[in-house]
């Protein structure tokens, strides 16, 4: 039966867009079939049989034969990667994919998109998918293999920088720093090039401050050269900024940054 053939072809995807379902269906001797016909004849029936699960319009989970439809939970990374064409996975979601997230279980998936590609936040069986608006969806990203598919994610250097820029999307300062301290394999030259393209002195100060702190506390940052930090310090000069406005803070003169009292002890506690 064509329905069973389509289902078997969909199984390796685990999560499929309607476009992917149509493409696979047309490869099963249904080249002339309309999208409406494919939905009515096959997709609708596969949903009724518990072999497909509608996550949202145009996006479906593909259940294994022994999966219980009432307890099914789709792969959150695949859902996030396919929820909006042109987007990429970033912030805490990227930390997880790079294998350094401090919290192993995190139910929010951050999908970075341009504002014109925005989507409404989605909650599905305890998983939350949230759009984060960014200016550039290509710079500092990479395509990686995951679960036999190719997904787009912020590379390590953009992940490091973006998490410091908007730590609320990295779980807050403590989660952010404890995750970054385990982020191995950073290319510092590449990081500085990305940082220079952001044209944001406040962000530069936060990155410099974080690198200096992590160099003292993580083996993954020991190869960072003092000359590289000094070059950042020179660029950081100017009127000081507050890391967290409204909190009692101490001036870090090297980075022209007012840092909350006890901040370093708090974010690196237990590291």
Residue, then its C-alpha position, 0 to 999 in steps of 0.5 A: x500500500x502506498x500509505x505504508x510505503x510513505x510511512x516507512x519513507x518518513x520514519x528516518x525523518x522522525x519529524x517532517x514538514x508537510x513539504x517533506x511529506x509531499x515530496x516523499x509521497x510524489x516519489x512513491x508513484x504519486x508525481x501528479x498528486x496534489x497536496x490536498x489529495x496527499x493530505x486527505x488520502x494519506x496524511x489524515x489517515x496516518x494521523x488517525x492511525x497514530x503513526x503521525x502526530x500533528x505538532x502544528x500546521x505543516x509540521x508532524x512527528x513520525x511515530x515508531x511502530x511501538x510508540x504510544x501516541x498519547x505519550x509521544x514526545x518528538x525530538x525537540x531539536x528536529x522540531x526547532x530546526x524545522x519549525x521555520x525555514x531559514x532560522x537556526x538553533x541558538x542560545x541555550x539550545x546551541x549550548x545543548x547541541x555543542x554538549x556543554x549546557x550545564x542543565x541537562x534537561x531544558x524544555x525551551x528551544x530557541x529558534x533564531x529568525x529574522x523578524x519577517x520570519x517570526x512565528x508564534x511561540x509554540x508549546x507542545x506537550x511540555x516543550x516550548x519553542x520560542x522565536x528570537x529575533x536576530x539581524x543575521x541568520x547566516x553569519x556565525x552559523x553552521x550546518x551539522x549532522x544530527x539524527x541522520x539529518x542536517x540542521x542549522x545551529x549557531x557555531x561555538x563562537x557565535x553561541x559564546x557571544x550571543x549568550x553573553x549578549x542576551x543571557x536570558x536566552x541562555x538560562x540566566x547568568x549562572x547557567x550561562x557561565x557554567x555552560x560556557x566554562x565547558x565549551x571546548x574548542x573555541x577558535x578565539x580568532x574567529x570569535x574576535x572576528x565575529x565580535x568585531x562585526x557586531x559593532x557593540x562595545x558593551x558586548x565586547x566588554x562582556x566578552x572580554x570580562x567573561x574570557x578573562x574569568x573563564x581563563x582562570x577557571x576552565x582548562x578550555x580557555x587556558x590557550x587564550x593568549x594574554x596579548x589577545x585579551x589586552x587587545x580587547x581591553x584597549x578596545x573596551x576603553x570608554x565610559x563604563x557600562x553596568x553589567x546589570x543596571x540597578x544592582x550594587x556593583x564594583x567597577x572592573x577597570x580593565x573592562x570598564x564594566x560595573x559588575x554586581x557585588x559577588x557576581x564572580x562567586x555566584x556564577x562560578x559556584x561549584x565550577 
